Amino acid sequence: MDLAKYGPWALITGGSEGVGAAFARQLAADGFKLVLVARKPEPLEELAAELRGKGAEVRVLSADLSKPDVLDHVRAVTDDIEIGLLVYNAGANNTRGNFIELPREVPDSVIAINVLGQTEFARHYGAPMIARGRGGIILTGSLGGYLGSATLAAYTAAKAFSRVFTEALWAECQPLGVDVLHLNIGFTATPAMARLGLPIEYAEAPENVAREGLDNIANGPVWIVSTKGNLEQAKRTSIVENRAETVRAFQIGPREDTGKAAIEQEELANGS
């Protein structure tokens, strides 16, 4: 990773475990200074101690990205430094149900993190990057953003927003020297997925996801992680004709079917 172009500091939200921690380790190895933001303080401090033990300079902040004042809290630990890379890695969905039956706070939280958070952080940290004529922004998304799925209305819609928003931001920023990438992630072996009871033995390693994001930051606006079946799934769910049939056929199934779906995607990619 080019420290001169994207450094000296990288800000990673959702930076305590999984893909966020993988980003942190790889950027620290490349000489970046880090600001890690996540909700749980214990994993944050553990990762920070690990990276500091290897010589990295690390700041941490425990903050809830769904709260309207979260950017103010993050600014308290970033306003005195130069953030050259923003990795907004947050937005897993832990509650499913029909939209009209869910408590309002469930979809509101999803929208706050995936829509409002991404736009607010991109605006605040992108502006000085544009002024400097260098920098990078990675906004993580999901294959779920290619079509709506029953019991995941707010989540799939928010992920769709993230992709289209990133495409537009890329078009604006690329001529001005700032790279913007929507990193489209499929089934990944993160602690968040494990806590949901998903069979992560079939999933992509977080280290691979982070590496593809960093290696392809200049290949925007969208990079689909090369997990077997991901590209094929994106193509299948992007069909415009007979949209009703597409939604019925490819909407995200129950959690207990996730492992089966991962196997089927791998078989499809292998032509079996």
GIHU-V712153 format. One record per residue. N is the residue number from 1. PHI is phi as a letter, one per 30 degrees, with the letter a starting at -180 (* if undefined). D_FIRST is the distance of its C-alpha to the first C-alpha in Angstrom with 2 decimals. Layout:
n:phi:d_first
N:PHI:D_FIRST
N:PHI:D_FIRST
This chain:
n:phi:d_first
1:*:0.00
2:d:3.81
3:d:6.06
4:d:8.98
5:d:8.69
6:c:7.76
7:c:9.17
8:d:11.20
9:c:12.28
10:c:11.28
11:c:14.48
12:b:14.98
13:c:18.47
14:i:19.97
15:c:17.77
16:c:20.32
17:a:20.46
18:h:19.61
19:d:16.55
20:d:15.87
21:d:16.08
22:d:13.79
23:e:11.04
24:d:12.08
25:d:12.17
26:d:8.78
27:d:7.26
28:d:10.13
29:d:9.47
30:c:6.30
31:j:8.94
32:d:9.00
33:d:12.61
34:b:13.76
35:c:16.67
36:c:17.88
37:b:20.74
38:a:23.03
39:d:26.77
40:d:27.63
41:d:27.45
42:d:27.95
43:d:24.82
44:d:22.80
45:d:24.40
46:d:24.05
47:d:20.29
48:d:20.03
49:d:22.34
50:d:20.37
51:d:17.11
52:d:19.22
53:d:20.89
54:c:17.73
55:j:17.39
56:d:15.24
57:c:16.81
58:b:17.60
59:c:19.96
60:b:21.59
61:b:24.00
62:d:26.32
63:a:27.08
64:c:28.48
65:d:26.52
66:d:29.78
67:d:31.55
68:d:32.09
69:c:31.28
70:d:27.98
71:d:25.97
72:d:28.39
73:d:27.69
74:d:23.90
75:d:24.42
76:d:26.43
77:c:23.38
78:b:20.97
79:d:23.32
80:c:23.05
81:b:19.27
82:c:16.66
83:d:14.68
84:c:11.80
85:b:10.56
86:c:13.36
87:c:13.36
88:c:17.07
89:b:17.80
90:a:21.55
91:k:24.74
92:d:26.32
93:c:30.04
94:c:32.47
95:b:35.81
96:c:37.36
97:l:40.63
98:d:42.40
99:e:41.18
100:d:44.66
101:c:45.33
102:d:42.24
103:e:42.46
104:e:41.01
105:d:38.43
106:d:36.67
107:d:35.64
108:d:35.29
109:d:32.61
110:e:30.69
111:d:30.92
112:d:30.06
113:d:26.75
114:d:25.67
115:c:27.20
116:d:28.04
117:d:25.11
118:d:22.50
119:d:24.33
120:d:24.99
121:d:21.49
122:d:20.06
123:d:22.84
124:d:22.58
125:d:18.88
126:d:18.49
127:e:21.33
128:d:19.90
129:d:16.67
130:d:19.16
131:d:21.11
132:d:18.25
133:i:17.24
134:a:13.52
135:k:11.54
136:a:10.87
137:b:13.16
138:c:13.18
139:c:16.81
140:d:17.78
141:b:21.03
142:b:23.42
143:d:25.50
144:d:28.36
145:d:27.74
146:c:29.29
147:a:32.83
148:d:34.96
149:b:36.13
150:e:39.26
151:i:38.78
152:b:35.21
153:e:36.09
154:d:34.01
155:d:30.96
156:d:30.86
157:d:31.69
158:d:28.97
159:d:26.33
160:d:27.82
161:e:27.59
162:e:23.90
163:d:23.19
164:d:25.52
165:e:24.42
166:d:20.76
167:e:22.00
168:d:24.02
169:d:21.37
170:e:19.03
171:d:22.05
172:d:22.61
173:d:19.17
174:e:17.73
175:d:20.30
176:c:19.51
177:j:15.86
178:c:14.40
179:d:12.69
180:b:14.53
181:b:14.46
182:c:17.19
183:c:16.01
184:d:19.40
185:c:20.01
186:c:23.13
187:d:24.85
188:b:22.47
189:d:23.62
190:c:23.12
191:e:25.66
192:d:26.70
193:d:27.75
194:d:29.52
195:d:31.42
196:d:32.64
197:i:34.12
198:d:32.08
199:d:31.93
200:d:28.26
201:d:28.95
202:c:28.56
203:c:25.25
204:d:21.59
205:d:19.62
206:e:17.35
207:d:14.65
208:d:14.75
209:d:14.72
210:d:11.62
211:d:9.71
212:d:11.29
213:d:10.45
214:d:6.66
215:d:7.27
216:c:9.98
217:e:9.38
218:d:10.83
219:c:13.56
220:d:15.57
221:d:17.94
222:b:18.29
223:b:16.60
224:c:19.02
225:e:17.74
226:d:19.32
227:e:21.72
228:e:24.99
229:j:27.13
230:d:24.69
231:d:24.83
232:d:28.55
233:d:29.13
234:d:27.47
235:d:29.70
236:d:32.80
237:c:32.48
238:c:31.89
239:d:35.37
240:d:37.45
241:d:40.88
242:h:42.79
243:d:40.34
244:d:42.69
245:d:42.67
246:d:38.87
247:d:38.58
248:d:41.29
249:d:39.85
250:c:36.17
251:d:36.09
252:d:34.34
253:d:36.89
254:e:37.90
255:e:35.51
256:d:37.65
257:c:36.96
258:d:33.15
259:d:33.05
260:d:35.53
261:d:33.54
262:d:30.40
263:d:32.60
264:d:34.13
265:d:30.82
266:d:29.82
267:d:33.28
268:d:33.05
269:d:29.79
270:d:31.51
271:i:34.59
272:c:36.90
